[in-house]
Amino acid sequence: MKKNISNFALLSLAGNISGKIFRYVTIIIIARALGQDSLGVYSFGIVLMETSGVIARAGLGTGAKKYVPMYLNEDKHDHVLGFILSALVVTSLLGVAVSGILTFIQPILESNFDAFSKETMLFIWGIPFYSLMMVAAESTKSFKDTRFFVYSREIVQSGVALLGALVGGFLLHSLSSIVVVYLFSLFLGAIVAILFLYKLTKNLEYQGAEFSTKKHVTYSGYILLVAVTMHLISWSDILMLGYFVPATEVGWYQSAYQTSILLLVLLQAVNSIFPPVASSLFESDEIDQLGKLYRGVARIIGGATILGFLYVSLFSEIILSIFGTPTNESIIVLVVFAAANTVAVVSGPAGYMLSMTNNQRLELVNTLSVCLFNICANVLMIVNYGIVGAAVASATSLILLNVIRLVEIKHYLGIKPISQKLVLRSAPLIISIVILLILHATLQESLVAALVVGTLTLLSYCYLMYYQGLNEEELQLFNSI
């Protein structure tokens, strides 16, 4: 079944932007209506739920993106059904088990973490719903169709959670109400994702469900360890901050971090469609095509993100003012994380590149090593430098991980992520940077000015990219595969 990548990449981009806006506005509402202390409690609960949920998901969502396209190409529809059914059942059972364990050790958590509260327990009870929703939604991507992930996760779940924040924050002034509605949004998102999975599989020709348990468990086991370590690299700082610093500082840290990850929107859009496509190309031994796809992605999303990083750095204080009066430390945190996330985007979907080309063990070693470094660095830096230390430790870990991945892609796959041709075609980026700097120096700093500068700079970059056009490698990205 042929699909046009550009259509789904565009839909994924729109969905990612919508979902990020919904989630970003949600934390703004909590900060404005209930204060940074409540945002710190909310953030800690989200991180604890999602980190525990990674264990419950057991790498099954990524496993679906690896095996389902392969089974579809081989017309093994019984195996498709077997994998999806087993994934949904296993993640549900693991979610209940993880939630039960955390409930049992609640007294220990409550006595050691300042940000732990009754709302945190609600998040713990939401682990089964979160895990089921994510595995079901991610499995829909294995059909090379991003629509259903966007509808279930980005629109339904994030949209309902935003409505809950509006009502709970401004009308009820209750963080508990916000969290209860958030749990309902997870349940609703899971139901919607499962219904979409049924729609995708109901017309397949199969006699019954075929389970290749050993192969799936082995692969998903590696992916689980990679996912857990990656999540710890991303979120161990929040968990440790919840232990070492007051909830208010956790709130400001989360405000800065959530702002910085808006720069990841293009990479996440690409990640929605890249894994099954990369898996298909690798299984077909089309390494040259895969390399062109990867380089095209890197150039297109990298330039826009570099521009975004400069914009965030110039207007960091104004941007954070939407959460209240920002502290100097939160401004530094924002710039540090923005730099690290920019490196991640410029590196492209490097992690998936390794995992989808039978190098999942190598990726596991990468993430385990960097995770250990990240945890040690966070402990040392948080004790001495608070939230700024946490940001520096986590950002350094993220940059290190992506550099390692790029070296390995070149060594093991023979693919140069960044070619001389891409560097020579950076004129739109350079011109847009000049425009950004001129506008920043000309206009008086304010929120309105920041919006005007951002809009004009983005439009300029888009026009220049359109005027320059795409080269042969980049056209590969938009060909039907």
Backbone torsions as a table, in degrees:
resi	resn	phi	psi	omega
1	MET	NA	117.6	-176.6
2	LYS	-89.7	140.1	177.1
3	LYS	-130.5	155.0	176.5
4	ASN	-95.7	117.0	-175.0
5	ILE	-60.4	-38.2	-175.5
6	SER	-61.7	-37.8	179.6
7	ASN	-63.1	-47.6	-176.9
8	PHE	-73.4	-33.6	176.1
9	ALA	-64.3	-40.0	179.0
10	LEU	-65.9	-43.6	178.2
11	LEU	-64.0	-42.5	179.3
12	SER	-63.0	-40.6	178.2
13	LEU	-61.7	-47.4	179.3
14	ALA	-61.8	-41.6	179.3
15	GLY	-66.5	-41.7	177.8
16	ASN	-62.3	-42.7	179.0
17	ILE	-63.2	-44.2	179.9
18	SER	-61.8	-47.5	-179.4
19	GLY	-62.7	-42.2	178.8
20	LYS	-66.0	-38.5	177.6
21	ILE	-63.5	-45.0	178.5
22	PHE	-58.1	-47.6	-177.8
23	ARG	-70.3	-35.2	179.4
24	TYR	-68.1	-44.3	178.4
25	VAL	-64.5	-33.7	178.1
26	THR	-59.2	-46.9	-179.1
27	ILE	-72.3	-28.2	174.6
28	ILE	-64.3	-44.2	179.8
29	ILE	-61.0	-44.9	-179.8
30	ILE	-62.6	-43.7	-179.8
31	ALA	-63.9	-42.4	-177.8
32	ARG	-73.4	-42.4	-174.1
33	ALA	-83.2	-36.0	-172.7
34	LEU	-119.0	-12.2	176.9
35	GLY	99.4	165.0	-177.7
36	GLN	-66.0	-28.1	178.6
37	ASP	-63.1	-45.8	177.7
38	SER	-65.8	-36.6	177.2
39	LEU	-64.5	-36.7	177.2
40	GLY	-63.1	-43.0	177.6
41	VAL	-64.2	-45.4	179.6
42	TYR	-61.1	-45.5	-178.2
43	SER	-63.8	-43.2	178.9
44	PHE	-61.6	-41.7	178.9
45	GLY	-64.2	-42.4	178.3
46	ILE	-61.0	-47.1	-177.9
47	VAL	-64.3	-42.8	178.8
48	LEU	-62.5	-42.1	179.6
49	MET	-65.6	-46.4	-176.2
50	GLU	-70.8	-37.7	177.9
51	THR	-65.0	-44.8	176.4
52	SER	-66.3	-35.1	179.0
53	GLY	-64.8	-29.3	176.8
54	VAL	-60.8	-40.1	177.4
55	ILE	-64.5	-44.0	-179.2
56	ALA	-66.2	-31.2	179.5
57	ARG	-73.2	-24.9	170.9
58	ALA	56.1	27.0	178.9
59	GLY	72.2	10.3	-172.9
60	LEU	-73.4	-30.9	177.4
61	GLY	-64.6	-44.7	177.0
62	THR	-68.8	-36.7	176.7
63	GLY	-59.5	-37.5	177.4
64	ALA	-62.8	-39.8	-179.9
65	LYS	-70.2	-18.5	176.5
66	LYS	-86.2	-48.9	-169.2
67	TYR	-92.6	-36.7	-177.1
68	VAL	-60.5	-47.0	176.9
69	PRO	-59.9	-37.0	179.4
70	MET	-65.3	-44.6	179.0
71	TYR	-66.1	-37.0	178.5
72	LEU	-65.2	-41.1	178.4
73	ASN	-63.1	-31.8	-178.6
74	GLU	-93.5	4.4	-178.9
75	ASP	58.5	32.1	176.3
76	LYS	-95.0	71.4	-173.4
77	HIS	-70.3	-26.6	175.9
78	ASP	-63.2	-37.4	178.8
79	HIS	-70.3	-34.9	176.9
80	VAL	-60.2	-49.9	-179.3
81	LEU	-63.0	-41.9	-179.1
82	GLY	-62.8	-42.2	-179.9
83	PHE	-64.4	-46.7	-176.2
84	ILE	-64.7	-45.2	179.6
85	LEU	-62.2	-45.0	-179.7
86	SER	-65.4	-36.6	179.7
87	ALA	-63.0	-44.4	-178.6
88	LEU	-67.5	-40.4	-179.4
89	VAL	-69.4	-46.8	-177.5
90	VAL	-62.5	-45.4	-178.0
91	THR	-66.6	-32.5	177.6
92	SER	-66.2	-45.1	-179.9
93	LEU	-65.9	-42.8	178.7
94	LEU	-64.9	-36.3	178.4
95	GLY	-62.4	-43.1	177.8
96	VAL	-64.3	-41.8	-178.6
97	ALA	-64.6	-46.2	-179.8
98	VAL	-63.9	-42.5	178.4
99	SER	-61.4	-40.6	179.5
100	GLY	-65.1	-40.3	179.4
101	ILE	-63.7	-45.8	-179.3
102	LEU	-66.2	-34.9	176.2
103	THR	-64.5	-38.9	-179.5
104	PHE	-64.6	-37.7	-177.9
105	ILE	-96.0	17.4	-179.8
106	GLN	-50.5	-46.6	-178.6
107	PRO	-57.1	-37.1	179.3
108	ILE	-67.0	-45.8	179.4
109	LEU	-62.6	-43.3	-176.3
110	GLU	-65.1	-33.1	-177.1
111	SER	-82.3	-13.4	-175.1
112	ASN	-112.7	-15.5	-176.9
113	PHE	-119.0	121.7	-178.6
114	ASP	-63.5	-32.3	-176.5
115	ALA	-84.4	-1.7	179.9
116	PHE	-78.8	132.7	-177.6
117	SER	-151.4	-173.6	178.8
118	LYS	-64.2	-30.3	177.5
119	GLU	-66.6	-31.6	178.2
120	THR	-62.4	-38.4	178.6
121	MET	-63.5	-36.0	176.9
122	LEU	-61.6	-42.0	178.0
123	PHE	-62.7	-38.8	179.1
124	ILE	-61.3	-40.9	178.5
125	TRP	-69.5	-15.6	178.8
126	GLY	-88.2	-1.8	-177.5
127	ILE	-57.1	-46.1	179.7
128	PRO	-60.2	-40.2	180.0
129	PHE	-67.0	-43.1	179.9
130	TYR	-62.2	-46.5	-177.4
131	SER	-63.8	-45.1	-180.0
132	LEU	-63.2	-43.8	179.6
133	MET	-60.8	-45.9	-175.9
134	MET	-68.0	-41.9	179.5
135	VAL	-66.2	-43.1	178.9
136	ALA	-64.6	-44.8	-179.0
137	ALA	-66.7	-41.7	178.7
138	GLU	-66.3	-33.3	179.8
139	SER	-64.9	-29.8	178.2
140	THR	-64.9	-27.2	178.8
141	LYS	-67.6	-22.9	-176.9
142	SER	-66.2	-14.8	175.8
143	PHE	-90.8	15.8	-179.0
144	LYS	56.1	40.7	-179.2
145	ASP	-139.7	114.0	-175.0
146	THR	-91.3	-5.8	-173.7
147	ARG	-58.1	-43.5	-169.6
148	PHE	-76.7	-29.4	171.9
149	PHE	-65.6	-43.7	179.3
150	VAL	-60.1	-46.7	-177.2
151	TYR	-64.3	-45.4	-174.1
152	SER	-77.1	-49.0	-175.1
153	ARG	-84.8	-51.6	-171.3
154	GLU	-79.8	-37.8	-175.9
155	ILE	-93.6	-59.6	-174.7
156	VAL	-67.3	-59.5	-175.2
157	GLN	-64.4	-51.5	-177.4
158	SER	-67.2	-35.0	179.9
159	GLY	-67.6	-44.7	178.4
160	VAL	-64.4	-40.0	178.3
161	ALA	-62.1	-37.8	177.9
162	LEU	-64.8	-43.1	177.4
163	LEU	-61.3	-38.4	177.2
164	GLY	-63.1	-37.9	178.0
165	ALA	-66.7	-39.1	178.5
166	LEU	-62.2	-48.5	-178.2
167	VAL	-70.5	-49.0	-177.8
168	GLY	-67.5	-32.4	-178.0
169	GLY	-81.2	-52.3	-172.5
170	PHE	-91.7	-26.3	-178.8
171	LEU	-100.1	-47.5	-176.6
172	LEU	-95.2	-18.1	-178.4
173	HIS	51.3	47.3	-174.7
174	SER	-137.2	118.3	176.6
175	LEU	-67.6	-35.7	178.9
176	SER	-59.8	-41.1	178.5
177	SER	-62.2	-40.0	178.8
178	ILE	-61.9	-43.8	-177.5
179	VAL	-69.1	-38.8	178.2
180	VAL	-60.4	-46.1	178.3
181	VAL	-64.5	-35.5	177.4
182	TYR	-60.6	-43.1	177.9
183	LEU	-62.9	-40.0	176.9
184	PHE	-62.7	-37.0	179.3
185	SER	-64.5	-35.3	177.0
186	LEU	-65.6	-44.3	178.3
187	PHE	-61.3	-45.7	-179.7
188	LEU	-64.5	-42.6	178.3
189	GLY	-61.3	-38.4	178.9
190	ALA	-64.8	-43.9	179.5
191	ILE	-61.8	-45.3	-179.0
192	VAL	-63.0	-43.6	-179.3
193	ALA	-63.7	-40.7	179.1
194	ILE	-65.2	-40.2	177.4
195	LEU	-62.3	-39.2	177.7
196	PHE	-67.7	-38.0	176.1
197	LEU	-61.0	-40.9	177.3
198	TYR	-61.4	-40.7	179.0
199	LYS	-62.3	-38.9	-177.4
200	LEU	-73.5	-27.3	-173.8
201	THR	-104.5	-12.2	-171.7
202	LYS	-66.8	-24.7	-178.5
203	ASN	-95.6	1.9	176.8
204	LEU	-72.3	148.8	178.6
205	GLU	-92.7	110.5	179.8
206	TYR	-146.1	151.7	178.6
207	GLN	-90.9	-27.1	-178.9
208	GLY	179.0	-172.4	-179.4
209	ALA	-93.3	126.4	178.1
210	GLU	-107.5	126.0	-175.8
211	PHE	-110.6	116.1	173.6
212	SER	-100.7	68.3	-167.4
213	THR	-59.8	-47.4	-173.9
214	LYS	-61.0	-47.1	-179.1
215	LYS	-64.6	-42.5	-178.7
216	HIS	-66.7	-43.4	-178.5
217	VAL	-65.3	-39.8	179.8
218	THR	-61.9	-49.4	-179.6
219	TYR	-65.8	-49.0	-177.6
220	SER	-64.8	-27.7	177.0
221	GLY	-63.1	-44.3	175.8
222	TYR	-62.8	-43.8	-178.7
223	ILE	-65.0	-35.6	177.3
224	LEU	-60.6	-47.3	179.8
225	LEU	-63.5	-39.8	176.9
226	VAL	-62.4	-45.4	-177.7
227	ALA	-64.4	-42.0	179.4
228	VAL	-63.4	-46.2	-178.9
229	THR	-67.8	-38.0	176.9
230	MET	-63.1	-39.7	179.9
231	HIS	-67.6	-36.9	176.9
232	LEU	-67.4	-35.8	175.8
233	ILE	-62.0	-39.6	-177.3
234	SER	-80.2	-33.8	-168.0
235	TRP	-122.6	-4.1	179.9
236	SER	-62.0	-27.0	178.4
237	ASP	-62.7	-43.4	179.6
238	ILE	-64.6	-43.6	179.9
239	LEU	-61.7	-41.5	179.9
240	MET	-73.9	-35.5	175.4
241	LEU	-62.8	-36.7	177.0
242	GLY	-61.0	-23.8	178.4
243	TYR	-87.8	-39.1	-170.2
244	PHE	-94.8	-28.2	-172.5
245	VAL	-126.6	161.5	179.1
246	PRO	-64.3	159.9	-178.0
247	ALA	-61.3	-31.0	179.9
248	THR	-61.5	-42.4	178.5
249	GLU	-68.2	-35.3	175.2
250	VAL	-61.7	-38.3	178.5
251	GLY	-61.9	-46.2	179.1
252	TRP	-66.7	-38.6	178.0
253	TYR	-60.5	-45.0	-179.9
254	GLN	-66.8	-36.4	177.2
255	SER	-59.1	-45.4	-179.6
256	ALA	-69.1	-42.8	-177.9
257	TYR	-65.1	-46.3	-179.5
258	GLN	-63.1	-31.9	175.6
259	THR	-67.1	-42.1	-176.7
260	SER	-66.6	-34.2	-175.5
261	ILE	-75.6	-4.7	171.2
262	LEU	-62.2	-23.5	178.4
263	LEU	-71.1	-13.4	-179.1
264	LEU	-88.2	1.0	-171.0
265	VAL	-61.0	-38.5	-179.3
266	LEU	-69.5	-40.8	178.5
267	LEU	-64.4	-41.7	-179.7
268	GLN	-67.0	-32.4	176.0
269	ALA	-65.0	-43.4	178.2
270	VAL	-65.5	-40.8	-179.6
271	ASN	-62.0	-21.1	-179.7
272	SER	-68.1	-32.9	-176.0
273	ILE	-113.6	-18.7	-174.0
274	PHE	-65.5	-45.3	-174.2
275	PRO	-56.0	-52.7	-179.6
276	PRO	-65.2	-33.6	178.0
277	VAL	-67.3	-45.3	178.7
278	ALA	-61.8	-41.0	179.0
279	SER	-62.0	-43.5	-180.0
280	SER	-64.3	-43.2	179.9
281	LEU	-65.2	-40.6	-179.6
282	PHE	-67.4	-43.4	179.3
283	GLU	-64.0	-27.4	178.6
284	SER	-89.1	3.6	179.2
285	ASP	61.9	33.2	177.6
286	GLU	-99.7	65.0	-175.2
287	ILE	-67.0	-37.7	-179.5
288	ASP	-63.9	-42.5	177.4
289	GLN	-63.0	-40.7	178.5
290	LEU	-63.0	-40.3	178.3
291	GLY	-63.7	-41.4	178.2
292	LYS	-64.3	-40.7	177.8
293	LEU	-60.8	-46.0	-177.4
294	TYR	-64.0	-45.4	-179.9
295	ARG	-66.3	-38.1	177.7
296	GLY	-61.7	-41.9	177.6
297	VAL	-60.3	-47.6	-175.5
298	ALA	-58.7	-43.1	-177.0
299	ARG	-71.4	-43.3	-175.0
300	ILE	-66.3	-44.8	-177.6
301	ILE	-86.4	-23.6	-177.0
302	GLY	-69.1	-44.9	-177.4
303	GLY	-61.6	-46.2	-179.3
304	ALA	-63.3	-35.5	-178.2
305	THR	-73.9	-37.2	174.9
306	ILE	-59.3	-42.4	177.4
307	LEU	-62.8	-41.0	178.0
308	GLY	-63.2	-38.5	178.2
309	PHE	-61.4	-45.2	179.0
310	LEU	-63.2	-38.7	178.8
311	TYR	-63.3	-47.7	179.6
312	VAL	-62.2	-38.6	-179.9
313	SER	-65.3	-41.0	-178.2
314	LEU	-71.0	-34.5	-174.5
315	PHE	-114.0	26.0	-174.0
316	SER	-57.7	-45.0	-177.6
317	GLU	-66.7	-41.2	-179.6
318	ILE	-66.3	-41.1	-179.7
319	ILE	-62.5	-45.0	-178.4
320	LEU	-71.7	-16.4	-179.5
321	SER	-66.2	-15.4	178.2
322	ILE	-69.9	-16.6	176.6
323	PHE	-92.9	-6.9	-174.0
324	GLY	133.6	-159.3	177.8
325	THR	-84.8	110.0	-173.8
326	PRO	-71.8	149.7	174.4
327	THR	-87.6	159.8	178.0
328	ASN	-60.8	-36.6	-179.6
329	GLU	-64.8	-40.1	-179.4
330	SER	-66.3	-33.2	177.5
331	ILE	-65.3	-43.4	178.1
332	ILE	-63.4	-42.1	178.9
333	VAL	-58.5	-43.3	-179.7
334	LEU	-60.7	-47.6	-177.3
335	VAL	-66.3	-40.9	-179.8
336	VAL	-62.7	-47.4	-180.0
337	PHE	-68.3	-34.9	178.1
338	ALA	-61.4	-40.0	178.6
339	ALA	-64.4	-45.6	-178.8
340	ALA	-64.5	-41.9	180.0
341	ASN	-67.7	-31.4	176.1
342	THR	-65.1	-41.8	176.2
343	VAL	-60.6	-40.5	179.6
344	ALA	-62.0	-41.5	-179.2
345	VAL	-70.4	-43.5	179.8
346	VAL	-61.1	-30.1	178.3
347	SER	-72.7	-16.2	180.0
348	GLY	74.1	-170.0	-178.9
349	PRO	-75.4	59.0	-172.3
350	ALA	-65.8	-40.8	180.0
351	GLY	-61.8	-45.8	177.4
352	TYR	-66.1	-32.0	178.8
353	MET	-59.6	-40.8	178.5
354	LEU	-74.9	-44.9	-175.8
355	SER	-65.5	-34.0	-176.4
356	MET	-87.5	-0.2	179.5
357	THR	-118.3	32.2	177.6
358	ASN	63.5	27.3	175.6
359	ASN	-113.1	31.7	-177.8
360	GLN	-65.6	-29.5	177.1
361	ARG	-67.2	-39.6	177.7
362	LEU	-63.8	-42.2	178.0
363	GLU	-64.6	-33.9	177.1
364	LEU	-64.3	-43.8	177.5
365	VAL	-62.0	-41.9	178.4
366	ASN	-56.9	-53.1	-173.5
367	THR	-70.9	-35.7	177.6
368	LEU	-64.1	-43.9	-179.0
369	SER	-63.8	-47.6	-178.3
370	VAL	-69.5	-34.5	177.5
371	CYS	-61.0	-45.0	178.8
372	LEU	-61.5	-44.0	177.1
373	PHE	-60.8	-42.1	-176.9
374	ASN	-64.1	-44.0	-179.4
375	ILE	-63.5	-46.3	179.9
376	CYS	-63.3	-43.8	-179.2
377	ALA	-64.5	-39.3	179.7
378	ASN	-64.5	-43.1	179.6
379	VAL	-59.8	-47.2	-178.3
380	LEU	-66.3	-42.5	-174.1
381	MET	-77.1	-37.8	-179.1
382	ILE	-65.6	-42.2	-179.5
383	VAL	-59.1	-36.1	-175.1
384	ASN	-96.9	-31.2	-172.1
385	TYR	-129.2	8.1	174.7
386	GLY	63.5	-138.2	-174.5
387	ILE	-68.5	-29.2	176.4
388	VAL	-66.8	-41.6	177.4
389	GLY	-62.1	-40.4	178.0
390	ALA	-62.5	-41.2	-179.7
391	ALA	-65.3	-44.6	-179.7
392	VAL	-63.7	-43.6	179.9
393	ALA	-63.4	-47.1	-177.5
394	SER	-68.8	-40.4	179.8
395	ALA	-65.8	-41.6	177.9
396	THR	-60.9	-40.9	179.4
397	SER	-63.7	-43.0	-179.2
398	LEU	-65.0	-42.3	178.7
399	ILE	-64.9	-44.7	179.5
400	LEU	-58.9	-44.0	-179.2
401	LEU	-60.4	-44.2	-177.8
402	ASN	-71.0	-34.0	176.0
403	VAL	-64.5	-43.6	178.0
404	ILE	-59.9	-44.1	-179.7
405	ARG	-61.7	-42.9	-179.1
406	LEU	-62.6	-41.2	178.2
407	VAL	-62.3	-42.0	-178.0
408	GLU	-70.6	-36.6	177.1
409	ILE	-61.8	-41.6	177.7
410	LYS	-66.6	-42.0	-174.4
411	HIS	-75.0	-45.5	-172.3
412	TYR	-90.9	-29.6	-177.9
413	LEU	-108.2	-11.2	-179.5
414	GLY	70.1	23.6	-177.9
415	ILE	-108.2	123.6	175.3
416	LYS	-86.5	112.4	-177.8
417	PRO	-61.8	-34.2	-178.3
418	ILE	-125.1	118.0	-179.8
419	SER	-104.2	164.5	179.6
420	GLN	-62.1	-33.3	179.6
421	LYS	-61.3	-39.3	-178.9
422	LEU	-66.8	-37.4	178.9
423	VAL	-66.3	-40.5	-178.7
424	LEU	-68.4	-20.5	-178.2
425	ARG	-98.7	31.0	-177.1
426	SER	-95.3	12.3	-178.1
427	ALA	-56.8	-44.3	178.4
428	PRO	-58.3	-37.4	178.8
429	LEU	-67.1	-45.9	-178.3
430	ILE	-62.7	-45.2	-179.8
431	ILE	-63.7	-40.8	180.0
432	SER	-65.8	-36.5	177.0
433	ILE	-63.1	-42.3	177.8
434	VAL	-61.0	-44.4	178.5
435	ILE	-60.4	-44.1	179.7
436	LEU	-60.0	-46.1	-177.9
437	LEU	-66.5	-38.6	179.2
438	ILE	-65.7	-46.4	-179.9
439	LEU	-64.0	-39.2	179.2
440	HIS	-64.7	-39.1	-179.3
441	ALA	-74.7	-24.6	-174.8
442	THR	-86.9	-43.7	-174.5
443	LEU	-88.7	146.1	177.0
444	GLN	-71.6	138.8	-175.5
445	GLU	-68.8	123.1	175.3
446	SER	-162.9	170.2	-179.8
447	LEU	-64.9	-39.3	178.7
448	VAL	-65.0	-43.2	178.9
449	ALA	-62.7	-39.7	179.4
450	ALA	-62.5	-41.2	178.2
451	LEU	-65.4	-41.9	179.6
452	VAL	-64.1	-46.5	-179.5
453	VAL	-62.7	-44.3	180.0
454	GLY	-62.3	-43.1	-179.0
455	THR	-65.3	-48.0	-178.7
456	LEU	-63.8	-41.2	-179.3
457	THR	-66.1	-43.1	-180.0
458	LEU	-64.6	-43.3	178.3
459	LEU	-62.3	-39.7	178.6
460	SER	-62.6	-43.8	-178.8
461	TYR	-65.5	-43.9	179.4
462	CYS	-61.6	-42.5	179.5
463	TYR	-64.1	-44.0	-178.5
464	LEU	-66.1	-38.1	177.0
465	MET	-65.0	-41.4	178.9
466	TYR	-65.1	-41.4	-179.1
467	TYR	-65.2	-39.9	-179.9
468	GLN	-71.1	-35.4	-179.7
469	GLY	80.7	178.8	-177.8
470	LEU	-103.5	144.1	174.5
471	ASN	-87.5	-175.5	-174.6
472	GLU	-61.2	-42.5	-178.7
473	GLU	-63.8	-41.0	-177.1
474	GLU	-71.9	-30.5	176.9
475	LEU	-64.4	-26.6	177.6
476	GLN	-60.6	-32.0	-179.2
477	LEU	-63.3	-33.4	-173.6
478	PHE	-103.1	6.8	174.6
479	ASN	-77.3	153.9	174.9
480	SER	-71.5	134.0	-178.2
481	ILE	-119.5	NA	NA
